[in-house]
Amino acid sequence: MQDSCLEECAKRLNESYASLVTSVDRFLYNKLDYIKMQADVIFQGIDIETWIINEEMRQFDKTVNNALGIFHQELIGCISGFRSYPVGYHYDIKNTSGSIIGEVKNKYNTMNSSAKRSVYNTLAEFAKKDTKATCYLIEIIAKRSMNKIWRLNRSSEERRLNRSIEERIRRISVDLFYELATGKPLAFKELCEVLPVVFKSVSGGTTNNVRKSVYEDLKNRASYFGGIEKFIMKDTFRGYKGF
């Protein structure tokens, strides 16, 4: 993996963090849950400002997790002989010989059963079309280090797959995938050790102030509506009868 490619991936991730600095309009874009807010504040014994900050970080975390998934995919694309493909393409990564096709997931528990089935069926189609390709679900944070045949609850559709195809649809943890891709058993460990250095380098010693809360701006806007709680209630249920 070339240092320049690694740095470019880290720069794009840093840009994703920079974009997290939010505005009131962006904070309210998907609507807040007024009833959950009241339950959190009362049952957890926190104040509204703390709830606002927690909600901001929850929104940030979702965006960051998406960016990290792309980051890991692009890192694999930096390995010699591999290419990363844009979001929405048929697959996430493929090697130049066509013998390895991969779908990258950041964490093992982020897919529901429907999503798992969809990914499995997609990989199965590639395995059917190309007899030399092994198709992998690559898990960055897996339950354990593994490289095994991926078997879902066996449906009639899966039973129709012949053994040759079934054996080429696999789940693999990222450590073993890096070993497979590079030939180096500790390639992923070495990457983990160097990433903090690269992150510090591309950040230029500055941090993105993602903790800069919208609370004060939201409080100013809400002052025309009787306070933050009433404002969020009206915004959550805008257009409902009585609101």
Protein Blocks (a to p, Z undefined) as FASTA:
>chain_A
ZZklmmmmmmmmmmmmmmmpccfklmmmnopafklmmmmmmmnopafklmmmmmmmmmmm
mmmmmmmmmmmmmmmmmpghiacddehiabfbdcfkopaccdddfbfklccfklmmmmmm
mmmmmmmmmmkbccddddfbafbdcdddddddddfklmmpcfklmmmgccddfklmmmmm
nopaklmmmmmmmmmmmmmmmnnopacdfklcfklmmmmmmmmnopjklmmmmmmmgoia
hZZ
